[in-house]
Amino acid sequence: MEKTIKIGILGLGTVGTGVVKILKKNQEDIAKKVGAKIEVTKALVRSLDKERVLPKEMLTTNASDILDDPEIDIVVELMGGENPSRDYMVRALSNGKHLVTANKDVIAKYGKELFDIAEKNNLDVMFEASVGGGIPIIHPLKDCLIGNKIEEIMGIINGTTNYMLTKMTRENVDYQTVLAEAQAKGYAEADPTADVGGLDAARKIAILASIAYNSRITVDDVYVEGITKISPEDIANARELGYVIKLLGIAKEDPENGVEVRVHPTFIPNSHPIASVNDVFNAIFVTGDAVGNTMFYGRGAGELPTASAVIGDIMEVTRNIQHDVKARVLCTCYENKKICPIEESQSAFYVRLLVKDEPGVFAKIAGLLSEENISLNSVIQKRKVNNCAEIVFVTYTVKNAAIREALAKIEALPVVTEISNVIRVHEANE
């Protein structure tokens, strides 16, 4: 137990504070498990005036005090965002330091750059906390399930939107009301765009898809829809039809068209395990050809859950240093697969529209659907709205391009007032 592994932390906010707390609380057990003492020697902060979990002499406002310190073995980046985090990570690796990060933004966009530098310098890059907070998912995909052909990844990977949709479902409140409450409770940022617009989930599913399908997939490859158009009417209709609405990140491989990577609201059957995942919890449902269905569930954010994943990475790097084995599993993207265009993807669809309340309207709509070979699973005539009738229908599985073409023709009908919403449906047999 003579060796001490020294770490420098970039960012001592919520997660950084959690990392220090766990290292202090479990110091003895951690040392026994990895065969070395892990010691925080310096932490980068914005201000030295604020009270911190570390004494003032261990704090710095100058990143060079960590990045250029030859005694620091592992740099733990917990600042978030692309800049200056990306530059700091590149510099740490270039200076021969192992890297542990929770930064989904940089990994999703610049992961290959980091992995290439790490491989060149025989260093580790660990990023378990970048997806799912405290839920183990990166390591299972890279190691535990490596013998499987991954058929699909489908997950609730943003706690803010899951909290909001759960609230809307339970209490029949509208989007704006629940957003204001989520912001008041600190679940949503003052600018909630990344969460409610689906961008946060897009970064995470890009990371998972890259690992699962061994091909570099960036956030720009992900088709994204957010939850801003979800209404209490959609929630009520989902309930009546036996579904619940969740914002999902989905990745799967189409043998002909490439890898599908998308984020959007989805009708999930009540019988599906993900349907019961509520509030700020996350769940990632992975289907492998050998293992079958597996689900990873837990808190997707927060001080200690996310810090738990970071600590696990620090301990793994420490073990590797102890045994002089490094960079064992870095970039697994050894293929260059094409991305499936969203037009070629297939799904069932829920459609809610307002039409003039007169005979023969639905016959016209059904005729246009039939022209695109779209079959209907269920149809409901709902409430009256300003002398219009609201119609809801759910299709069987159809190509995205076909439903878009049909809806464009339907919207052009003089008897159609508006297409209020279109949401994908995960069928029970999928």
C-alpha positions in Angstrom: 0.0 0.0 0.0 3.0 2.3 -0.5 2.0 3.8 -3.8 -0.2 6.9 -3.9 -2.1 7.8 -7.1 -2.6 11.5 -7.3 -5.6 13.1 -9.0 -6.5 16.6 -10.1 -10.1 17.6 -10.4 -11.3 20.1 -13.0 -14.5 21.5 -11.6 -15.7 21.2 -8.0 -19.4 21.7 -8.5 -22.1 19.2 -7.7 -20.4 16.1 -9.1 -16.9 17.1 -8.1 -18.0 17.6 -4.6 -19.6 14.2 -4.6 -16.3 12.6 -5.8 -14.4 14.2 -3.0 -17.0 13.1 -0.4 -16.9 9.5 -1.6 -13.1 9.3 -1.7 -13.0 10.7 1.9 -15.8 8.5 3.2 -14.7 5.2 1.6 -10.9 5.9 1.5 -9.8 2.8 3.4 -12.0 0.4 1.4 -11.1 2.0 -1.9 -7.4 1.7 -1.1 -7.7 -2.0 -0.2 -9.7 -2.7 -3.4 -7.2 -1.1 -5.8 -3.9 -1.6 -3.8 -3.0 2.1 -3.7 -4.0 5.3 -1.9 -6.0 7.7 -4.1 -5.3 11.3 -3.2 -6.9 14.5 -4.5 -4.0 17.0 -4.7 -5.6 20.0 -6.5 -9.0 21.1 -7.8 -9.8 23.8 -10.3 -12.5 26.2 -9.3 -13.9 29.5 -10.7 -13.5 31.4 -7.4 -11.4 30.9 -4.3 -13.9 32.8 -2.1 -16.6 30.2 -2.0 -16.6 27.6 0.8 -15.6 24.2 -0.7 -15.3 20.6 0.3 -11.5 20.9 0.1 -9.3 23.3 2.0 -8.3 26.5 0.2 -4.7 25.5 -0.3 -5.8 22.6 -2.5 -7.8 24.9 -4.8 -6.7 26.8 -7.9 -8.2 29.0 -10.6 -5.4 28.2 -13.0 -5.8 24.9 -14.9 -2.1 24.7 -15.5 -1.6 23.9 -11.9 -3.2 20.6 -12.6 -2.6 19.9 -16.3 1.2 20.7 -16.1 1.8 19.1 -12.7 4.1 16.1 -13.3 3.0 14.4 -10.1 -0.7 14.2 -11.0 -1.5 10.8 -12.5 -5.2 11.2 -13.3 -7.1 14.3 -14.4 -10.8 14.1 -13.6 -12.8 16.5 -15.8 -16.2 17.5 -14.3 -16.7 21.0 -15.7 -19.1 20.0 -18.5 -19.7 21.8 -21.8 -17.3 21.8 -24.8 -15.1 24.8 -23.9 -12.6 25.0 -22.3 -13.2 21.3 -21.3 -12.1 19.9 -24.6 -8.9 21.8 -24.6 -8.1 20.8 -21.0 -8.7 17.1 -21.8 -6.5 17.2 -24.9 -3.8 18.9 -22.9 -4.0 16.4 -20.0 -3.7 13.5 -22.3 -0.9 15.1 -24.3 0.9 15.7 -20.9 0.8 11.9 -20.2 -2.1 12.0 -17.7 -5.0 9.5 -17.7 -8.4 11.0 -18.1 -11.8 10.4 -16.3 -14.7 12.5 -17.5 -18.5 12.8 -17.1 -18.6 15.1 -20.2 -21.2 13.9 -22.7 -20.8 16.9 -24.9 -17.2 16.4 -25.6 -17.3 12.6 -25.8 -20.3 12.7 -28.2 -18.6 15.2 -30.5 -14.8 14.8 -30.0 -14.4 11.3 -28.6 -12.3 10.1 -31.5 -9.8 12.9 -31.0 -9.4 12.0 -27.3 -9.1 8.3 -27.9 -6.5 8.8 -30.6 -4.3 10.9 -28.3 -4.8 8.4 -25.5 -3.8 5.5 -27.6 -0.7 7.3 -28.9 0.4 8.0 -25.3 -0.8 4.6 -23.9 -3.3 6.2 -21.6 -6.8 5.5 -20.3 -9.9 7.5 -21.1 -12.9 6.6 -19.0 -16.4 8.1 -19.3 -18.9 5.9 -17.5 -20.6 9.0 -16.0 -21.3 10.6 -19.3 -24.5 8.5 -19.8 -27.0 7.6 -17.2 -25.4 9.2 -14.2 -24.8 6.4 -11.7 -26.2 3.7 -13.9 -23.5 1.3 -15.2 -23.9 1.2 -19.0 -20.7 2.1 -20.8 -18.7 -0.7 -19.1 -21.5 -3.3 -19.7 -21.6 -2.4 -23.4 -17.8 -2.4 -23.8 -17.1 -5.5 -21.8 -19.9 -7.5 -20.3 -22.1 -7.6 -23.5 -19.2 -7.5 -26.0 -20.0 -11.1 -27.3 -23.5 -10.0 -28.3 -24.7 -8.5 -31.5 -26.7 -5.5 -30.0 -30.1 -5.5 -31.7 -31.5 -2.4 -30.1 -30.8 0.2 -27.4 -33.8 2.1 -26.1 -33.6 4.4 -23.1 -35.0 7.1 -21.0 -31.7 9.0 -20.6 -32.9 12.5 -19.6 -34.3 12.8 -16.1 -35.7 16.3 -16.6 -38.1 15.3 -19.4 -39.0 12.1 -17.6 -39.9 14.1 -14.5 -42.0 16.5 -16.7 -43.8 13.7 -18.6 -44.5 11.8 -15.4 -46.0 14.9 -13.8 -48.1 15.6 -16.9 -49.4 12.0 -16.8 -50.2 11.9 -13.1 -51.7 15.4 -12.6 -53.1 16.3 -16.1 -51.1 19.5 -16.2 -49.9 21.2 -19.4 -46.3 21.5 -20.6 -45.7 25.1 -19.6 -47.0 24.6 -16.1 -44.8 21.5 -15.5 -41.7 23.2 -17.0 -42.1 26.1 -14.6 -42.3 23.7 -11.7 -39.3 21.7 -12.9 -37.3 24.9 -13.1 -38.4 25.9 -9.6 -37.2 22.6 -8.2 -33.9 22.8 -10.0 -34.6 19.8 -12.3 -34.7 22.1 -15.4 -32.2 24.9 -16.3 -33.3 28.5 -16.8 -32.7 27.7 -20.5 -34.2 24.2 -20.7 -33.6 23.7 -24.5 -31.0 21.0 -24.2 -33.3 18.9 -22.1 -36.8 19.5 -23.5 -35.5 19.8 -27.1 -33.9 16.3 -26.8 -30.3 17.5 -27.4 -29.0 16.1 -24.1 -30.5 12.7 -24.8 -29.1 12.9 -28.4 -25.6 13.3 -27.1 -26.0 10.3 -24.8 -27.6 8.0 -27.5 -24.7 8.9 -29.9 -22.2 7.7 -27.3 -24.1 4.4 -26.7 -24.7 3.8 -30.4 -21.0 4.3 -31.2 -20.1 1.6 -28.7 -22.9 -0.8 -29.5 -22.4 -0.7 -33.3 -18.6 -0.1 -33.4 -18.9 2.9 -35.6 -18.2 6.6 -34.9 -21.6 8.3 -34.4 -21.7 11.9 -33.4 -24.6 14.0 -32.0 -25.0 15.5 -35.5 -26.1 12.1 -36.8 -29.0 11.8 -34.4 -32.6 12.7 -35.5 -34.1 14.7 -32.7 -37.6 15.7 -31.5 -38.3 17.2 -28.1 -41.4 17.1 -25.8 -42.5 20.7 -26.3 -45.6 19.7 -28.4 -46.8 17.1 -25.9 -50.3 18.1 -24.6 -52.6 16.8 -21.9 -54.8 15.5 -24.8 -51.9 13.4 -26.1 -51.3 12.0 -22.5 -55.0 11.2 -22.1 -55.2 9.5 -25.5 -52.1 7.4 -24.7 -53.7 6.3 -21.5 -56.9 5.3 -23.3 -55.0 3.3 -25.9 -52.9 1.5 -23.3 -49.7 3.5 -23.6 -47.6 6.0 -21.7 -45.5 8.7 -23.4 -41.7 8.8 -22.8 -38.9 10.7 -24.4 -36.6 7.9 -25.7 -33.2 7.6 -27.2 -33.2 4.7 -29.7 -30.4 3.1 -31.6 -30.6 0.0 -33.8 -29.0 -1.3 -37.0 -30.9 -1.7 -40.2 -29.0 -4.2 -42.4 -29.9 -2.3 -45.6 -30.0 1.4 -44.5 -27.4 1.6 -41.7 -27.6 2.6 -38.1 -30.7 4.3 -36.9 -30.1 6.8 -34.1 -33.0 8.9 -32.9 -34.5 10.8 -30.0 -38.2 11.5 -29.8 -41.4 11.2 -27.7 -42.8 7.6 -28.0 -46.0 5.8 -27.1 -44.8 2.9 -24.9 -47.2 0.0 -24.1 -48.0 -0.1 -20.4 -46.7 -3.7 -20.4 -43.1 -2.7 -21.3 -40.7 -2.4 -18.4 -39.7 1.2 -19.4 -43.3 2.4 -19.1 -43.0 2.2 -15.3 -39.8 4.3 -15.1 -41.0 7.6 -13.6 -39.8 10.9 -12.2 -36.1 11.7 -12.6 -35.1 8.1 -13.0 -33.4 6.8 -16.1 -33.5 3.3 -17.7 -31.7 1.9 -20.6 -33.2 -1.2 -22.3 -30.6 -3.2 -24.3 -31.4 -6.2 -26.4 -28.6 -8.6 -27.5 -28.8 -11.6 -29.7 -27.4 -13.8 -26.9 -28.4 -12.2 -23.7 -31.9 -11.2 -24.8 -33.5 -8.2 -23.0 -31.7 -6.4 -20.2 -32.5 -3.2 -18.4 -30.2 -0.8 -16.5 -32.1 1.4 -14.1 -31.3 4.1 -11.6 -30.7 7.7 -10.9 -29.5 9.4 -14.1 -28.0 12.5 -12.3 -27.2 14.0 -8.9 -24.2 14.5 -6.8 -23.5 11.0 -5.4 -25.0 8.8 -8.2 -22.9 10.5 -10.9 -19.9 10.6 -8.6 -20.3 6.9 -8.0 -19.6 6.3 -11.7 -16.7 8.7 -11.7 -15.2 6.9 -8.7 -15.5 3.5 -10.4 -13.6 4.9 -13.4 -10.9 6.4 -11.1 -10.5 3.0 -9.4 -10.2 1.1 -12.7 -7.5 3.5 -14.0 -5.7 3.1 -10.7 -5.8 -0.7 -11.0 -4.4 -0.4 -14.5 -1.6 1.9 -13.4 -0.8 -0.6 -10.6 -0.5 -3.5 -13.0 1.0 -1.5 -15.8 -1.8 -2.2 -18.2 -3.2 0.8 -19.9 -5.4 1.8 -22.8 -6.9 -1.7 -22.9 -10.3 -0.7 -24.3 -10.3 2.7 -25.9 -12.1 3.5 -29.1 -14.2 0.5 -30.3 -15.3 2.2 -33.5 -13.4 0.0 -36.0 -16.1 0.2 -38.6 -17.5 3.0 -40.7 -21.2 2.3 -41.0 -23.7 4.6 -42.7 -26.4 6.4 -40.8 -29.9 5.4 -41.7 -31.9 8.5 -43.0 -34.9 9.2 -40.8 -37.1 8.8 -44.0 -36.1 5.1 -44.2 -36.8 4.3 -40.5 -40.0 2.5 -39.7 -42.5 2.8 -36.8 -46.1 2.8 -36.0 -47.5 6.4 -35.6 -50.1 8.1 -33.4 -51.8 11.1 -35.2 -54.2 13.6 -33.7 -56.0 16.0 -36.0 -58.9 18.5 -36.1 -61.3 18.2 -39.0 -64.6 19.8 -40.1 -67.5 18.1 -38.5 -69.2 16.8 -41.6 -69.9 13.4 -43.3 -67.3 11.6 -45.3 -64.3 13.3 -43.8 -62.6 10.2 -42.5 -63.3 8.4 -45.7 -61.1 11.0 -47.5 -58.4 10.6 -44.9 -58.5 6.8 -45.0 -58.2 7.0 -48.8 -55.0 9.0 -48.7 -53.5 6.7 -46.1 -54.4 3.7 -48.3 -52.6 5.3 -51.3 -49.4 5.0 -49.2 -50.2 1.5 -48.1 -50.7 2.6 -44.5 -53.0 0.4 -42.4 -54.8 1.6 -39.3 -54.5 -0.2 -35.9 -57.1 1.9 -34.1 -59.3 5.0 -34.6 -61.0 7.2 -32.1 -63.3 10.2 -32.7 -62.7 12.4 -29.7 -64.1 15.7 -28.5 -65.5 18.7 -30.4 -63.2 21.8 -30.6 -64.6 25.0 -32.0 -67.1 23.3 -34.3 -64.4 20.8 -35.4 -64.1 17.1 -34.6 -60.9 15.7 -33.2 -59.8 12.4 -34.7 -57.1 10.2 -33.3 -55.7 7.2 -35.1 -52.7 4.8 -34.7 -51.1 3.1 -37.7 -49.4 -0.2 -38.0 -45.6 0.0 -38.7 -44.8 2.1 -41.8 -41.8 3.8 -43.3 -41.3 7.4 -42.1 -41.3 8.7 -45.6 -44.7 7.1 -46.3 -46.5 8.6 -43.3 -45.0 12.0 -44.0 -46.2 11.9 -47.6 -49.7 10.8 -46.5 -49.9 13.5 -43.8 -48.8 16.2 -46.3 -51.7 15.2 -48.5 -54.1 15.0 -45.6 -53.1 18.5 -44.3 -53.9 19.9 -47.7 -57.5 18.7 -47.6 -60.0 21.6 -47.2 -61.8 19.6 -44.5 -58.7 19.3 -42.3 -58.2 22.2 -39.9 -54.9 21.1 -38.4 -52.7 18.1 -37.7 -52.2 18.7 -34.0 -49.5 16.1 -33.2 -47.7 13.1 -34.7 -45.9 10.7 -32.2 -44.1 7.4 -32.9 -45.5 4.3 -31.3 -43.4 1.4 -29.9 -45.5 -1.7 -30.7 -45.9 -4.4 -28.0 -44.3 -7.0 -30.3 -41.2 -5.0 -31.1 
